């Protein structure tokens, strides 16, 4: 069952190829009448790359800002308290927490997309492209991918749990 339209917008794995130096994912541009049209990387790779960098910058600023982080914090705390490192037989409560998290991220991204003129399909495409081509480029991509994929959600919750348990050894503080 599909959780939200955002998840349905991602291309299937392997449909986008290239490298970080290769073509950037297509984003919306403006046509001569002021309406949105698909701009391909072949049309103007330089402008396309600048558009992608600008969109990624906006997305990173928003997802590392107080509105987004406060919006997902309670669900991350709940999720990290639920999960453990078992490989299979996850309790239904984990999946229910994932569904709430995905819905909350989608809600937050809808507000952002309306403000910035980016579509959810564009945001999903950027996340997918980053996951495949440059997975450690942005802080925010893990939060967004966790809303699209249950296993990514479990992984993020485990990472949060580890961070909560992390202690600096005496004498190593700065």
C-alpha positions as CSV (number, residue, x, y, z in Angstrom):
1,X,0.0,0.0,0.0
2,X,1.2,3.5,-0.9
3,X,1.6,5.9,2.0
4,X,1.5,9.1,0.2
5,X,1.7,10.6,-3.3
6,X,5.3,11.8,-2.6
7,X,6.6,8.2,-2.4
8,X,4.9,7.4,-5.7
9,X,6.8,10.1,-7.6
10,X,10.2,8.5,-7.2
11,X,11.5,6.7,-10.3
12,X,12.2,3.1,-9.9
13,X,15.8,2.2,-8.9
14,X,18.2,2.3,-11.9
15,X,16.1,4.6,-14.1
16,X,18.5,7.5,-13.6
17,X,22.1,7.0,-14.4
18,X,25.0,9.4,-14.5
19,X,27.4,10.8,-12.0
20,X,27.7,13.9,-9.9
21,X,29.6,15.4,-12.8
22,X,27.0,14.1,-15.2
23,X,23.6,15.6,-16.0
24,X,21.6,17.0,-13.2
25,X,18.0,15.9,-12.6
26,X,15.5,17.9,-14.6
27,X,13.7,20.7,-12.7
28,X,10.9,23.0,-13.7
29,X,11.7,26.2,-15.6
30,X,9.6,28.9,-17.0
31,X,8.3,29.0,-20.6
32,X,7.8,32.2,-22.6
33,X,4.2,32.6,-21.2
34,X,5.4,32.3,-17.6
35,X,4.2,28.8,-17.1
36,X,6.1,25.8,-15.9
37,X,7.8,23.5,-18.4
38,X,10.2,20.6,-18.0
39,X,13.8,21.7,-18.6
40,X,16.1,18.9,-19.5
41,X,19.8,18.8,-18.8
42,X,20.5,18.6,-22.5
43,X,18.8,22.0,-23.2
44,X,21.2,23.9,-21.1
45,X,23.3,21.8,-18.7
46,X,24.9,24.9,-17.1
47,X,21.6,26.6,-16.3
48,X,20.1,23.2,-15.2
49,X,23.0,22.6,-12.8
50,X,22.6,26.1,-11.3
51,X,18.9,25.5,-10.9
52,X,19.6,22.2,-9.1
53,X,22.1,23.7,-6.8
54,X,19.7,26.5,-6.0
55,X,16.9,24.1,-5.3
56,X,19.2,21.9,-3.1
57,X,20.3,24.9,-1.2
58,X,16.7,26.0,-0.5
59,X,15.8,22.4,0.5
60,X,18.8,22.1,2.8
61,X,18.1,25.4,4.4
62,X,14.5,24.5,5.1
63,X,15.2,20.9,6.3
64,X,17.9,22.0,8.7
65,X,15.8,24.9,10.0
66,X,13.7,25.1,13.1
67,X,10.3,24.7,11.4
68,X,11.2,21.4,9.8
69,X,13.3,20.0,12.7
70,X,10.7,20.9,15.3
71,X,8.0,19.4,13.0
72,X,9.7,16.0,13.0
73,X,11.4,16.0,16.3
74,X,8.6,14.3,18.3
75,X,8.2,11.6,15.7
76,X,12.0,11.0,15.6
77,X,12.1,10.7,19.4
78,X,9.2,8.3,19.3
79,X,10.7,6.2,16.5
80,X,14.2,6.0,18.0
81,X,12.6,4.8,21.3
82,X,10.8,2.0,19.4
83,X,13.3,0.6,17.1
84,X,16.1,-1.8,17.8
85,X,18.7,-3.6,15.6
86,X,16.6,-6.7,14.7
87,X,16.7,-7.6,11.0
88,X,13.2,-9.0,10.6
89,X,9.8,-9.3,12.3
90,X,9.5,-5.6,13.1
91,X,6.5,-4.8,15.2
92,X,3.6,-3.0,13.6
93,X,4.2,0.0,15.8
94,X,7.4,0.7,13.9
95,X,5.5,0.8,10.6
96,X,2.8,3.0,12.2
97,X,5.4,5.4,13.4
98,X,6.9,5.4,9.9
99,X,3.5,6.3,8.4
100,X,3.1,9.2,10.8
101,X,6.6,10.4,10.0
102,X,6.1,10.2,6.3
103,X,2.8,12.0,6.5
104,X,4.4,14.8,8.7
105,X,7.3,15.2,6.3
106,X,5.0,15.4,3.3
107,X,2.9,18.0,5.1
108,X,6.0,20.1,5.9
109,X,7.3,19.7,2.3
110,X,3.9,20.8,0.8
111,X,4.1,24.1,2.7
112,X,7.7,24.5,1.6
113,X,7.0,23.6,-2.0
114,X,4.1,26.1,-2.2
115,X,6.4,28.9,-0.8
116,X,9.3,28.1,-3.1
117,X,7.6,27.0,-6.2
118,X,9.1,23.5,-6.2
119,X,6.8,20.6,-6.8
120,X,6.9,17.5,-4.6
121,X,7.9,15.5,-7.7
122,X,10.9,17.7,-8.1
123,X,11.9,17.3,-4.5
124,X,11.4,13.6,-4.7
125,X,13.6,13.5,-7.9
126,X,16.3,15.5,-6.1
127,X,16.3,13.1,-3.2
128,X,16.5,10.1,-5.4
129,X,19.3,11.6,-7.5
130,X,21.2,12.5,-4.3
131,X,20.7,9.1,-2.8
132,X,22.2,7.5,-6.0
133,X,24.8,10.1,-7.0
134,X,26.0,12.0,-3.9
135,X,24.4,10.4,-0.7
136,X,26.4,12.3,1.8
137,X,26.1,15.7,0.2
138,X,23.3,17.1,2.4
139,X,22.3,16.8,6.0
140,X,18.6,16.8,5.0
141,X,18.5,13.9,2.5
142,X,18.4,11.2,5.2
143,X,15.3,12.9,6.8
144,X,13.6,13.0,3.4
145,X,14.6,9.5,2.3
146,X,13.3,8.2,5.6
147,X,9.9,9.5,4.7
148,X,10.0,7.6,1.4
149,X,11.4,4.3,2.4
150,X,10.6,2.2,5.5
151,X,14.1,0.7,5.8
152,X,15.7,4.2,5.5
153,X,13.3,5.3,8.3
154,X,14.5,2.4,10.5
155,X,18.1,3.2,9.7
156,X,17.6,6.9,10.7
157,X,15.9,5.9,13.9
158,X,18.8,3.6,14.8
159,X,21.3,6.4,14.0
160,X,19.3,8.7,16.3
161,X,19.3,6.1,19.0
162,X,23.0,5.7,18.8
163,X,23.5,9.5,19.0
164,X,21.4,9.6,22.1
165,X,23.5,6.9,23.8
166,X,26.8,8.5,22.7
167,X,29.0,9.8,25.5
168,X,32.3,11.6,25.2
169,X,34.9,9.9,27.3
170,X,36.3,12.0,30.2
171,X,39.3,14.0,29.1
172,X,38.2,14.2,25.4
173,X,35.9,17.2,25.8
174,X,37.0,20.4,24.2
